[in-house]
């Protein structure tokens, strides 16, 4: 299961958003370090195609894919040196697959800001600087470990690793992320694996969420301010991650979403119709899904339907193992079609009769929205 870490400074709405996402009651009081231990919540991905598949097959149950969200303690300047809950904070980030930077952009005099003013760009720079400092510390330790090994003429891998890590260290000193460095380098598999084994914090993909006020978006001044914040963030993250990173900024109002959870659906719809801008948790999940470069595949019958996340470029054996490890071990072949055809024809056999399936072997690369039937020994 993929995990997303909600990262930000104290008092920017992390726990409030986590409550919305997971509908779990974790503390969200107005003081730094309210979130001491990480909070975990597993969220089902709202898959419209899976719902349509359930109806088409008249299935009894439906099992969507899941994503784990991790609410991580608020970071402060000096976290890399252990300030605040720095060490705990950074170790929790190391465990997630994707970082979701949550940045405060809402006005509220009753909620203090740890840096004294609302400035999402400066907040992000503070967080990234701490992650970079921790990565520099990690790389420095590794360089010292392999410095002697590289002197052995027979240990060519140590020499290559040393050169790569030295270059990466220099890039981080220039305020670049390990994510950007790795994307721009053509490393051999062994060297790349050596770098990945360090679990560098800035090597993780990221999305960026501005925590705004939906109601204030009706004000031209506030709307212009949010646009300015977003433009500043776009320029900065394009320079330290990659140019595509600017596509992974979204706006959310955690407090508004929390408040609407206590309302009836018709009340929420009435309020939404009056808003100039609206996004919900599905917006965030979809953005993370895209950033993690995942695809979905489907299986189903009258008993149940299921969809699974797998990395883009995965083989049919990977898909088979997600369903059940025995299917991968005893794989013979698979029959594949597009799930939308199964929905349209109301069944896999009907799709087969229409000549719209293909039989594939173990080297087949699964495509997004594939509907899969695995044929295995003993099944």
Number of C-alpha atoms within 10 A of each C-alpha: 11 17 19 25 25 27 26 25 26 23 22 27 24 27 27 24 24 25 22 21 22 17 14 14 11 16 12 17 14 15 13 19 19 16 21 14 14 16 19 18 18 15 16 15 19 15 15 10 15 25 18 17 29 24 16 17 20 16 16 12 14 17 17 19 19 17 19 18 24 25 28 27 29 26 26 24 18 16 23 24 14 14 12 18 20 21 15 17 23 21 12 19 26 18 14 19 19 24 24 23 22 26 26 27 25 22 13 10 7 7 14 16 19 18 14 7 13 18 14 22 20 15 22 21 15 19 21 19 22 22 22 24 20 21 24 21 14 16 20 14 11 16 19 11 13 15 14 11 17 19 12 11 10 10 11 13 15 22 19 16 23 22 14 19 19 15 13 22 24 13 17 22 14 11 16 22 28 25 18 22 20 16 12 10 10 10 15 9 8 12 20 15 12 15 20 14 9 14 16 21 28 27 25 20 20 23 24 27 21 23 22 25 24 23 16 16 18 14 12 10 11 18 18 12 14 20 12 12 16 22 14 14 22 20 14 18 24 15 16 21 22 17 14 11 21 20 13 18 20 18 23 23 24 26 18 17 21 17 11 15 12 10 11 9 10 9 11 15 12 10 11 14 10 11 13 13 16 17 14 15 19 13 14 21 19 13 19 24 19 13 17 20 14 17 20 20 22 25 19 23 17 14 12 16 22 20 26 20 22 23 16 15 15 16 17 24 24 19 24 23 14 16 17 11 14 15 21 21 13 16 21 14 20 19 17 24 22 19 24 16 20 22 20 13 17 18 19 26 12 14 19 17 10 11 10 14 18 10 12 15 14 15 11 16 16 23 19 18 18 20 24 22 17 22 16 16 11 8 9
